[in-house]
Each structure stands twice: as structure tokens, then as C-alpha cells.
Amino acid sequence: MMNLDRLRHRRVRPDIERTAQVLLDRLGNGAFDHAARQVAILHLADRESSADEWRRIAQEIERLTGASH
């Protein structure tokens, strides 16, 4: 049985979901790798709030594809 409480508390921002979907449409299986590269680049540039956004996008890609990396 599905854990409905967990689903109710999980709210994805529309812009995160939209970005993840666009990346999947354009890059297919490479979408997650692209998001992961963005996280790494922004982390190295000490831009943690932007890196956090890309982490959320990567997580949303995983959710949409059902794959974990």
C-alpha cells in the first residue's frame, strides 16, 4: 500500500518539476548527469543556493524516471 502521508508532505516546486521535465525531454538519459555536473560546478564556485536548486532538479529527475543514481 502506498504511503499517502509521505506523498502529501512531498511538494515539488513547479519550476523544479518543469526544469526536470525539459531536461528529460531534451537530454533523455543524460538529464541526470547534466544536473549533477551543474551541482558540482556551482559547489566549486561556492554558489551553494544555486547548487541546492540543481540538487532538487536532480532529485526530481530521479523521481520522474524511477531511477536512483
Beta strands, then each sheet from edge to edge (+ up, - down):
end
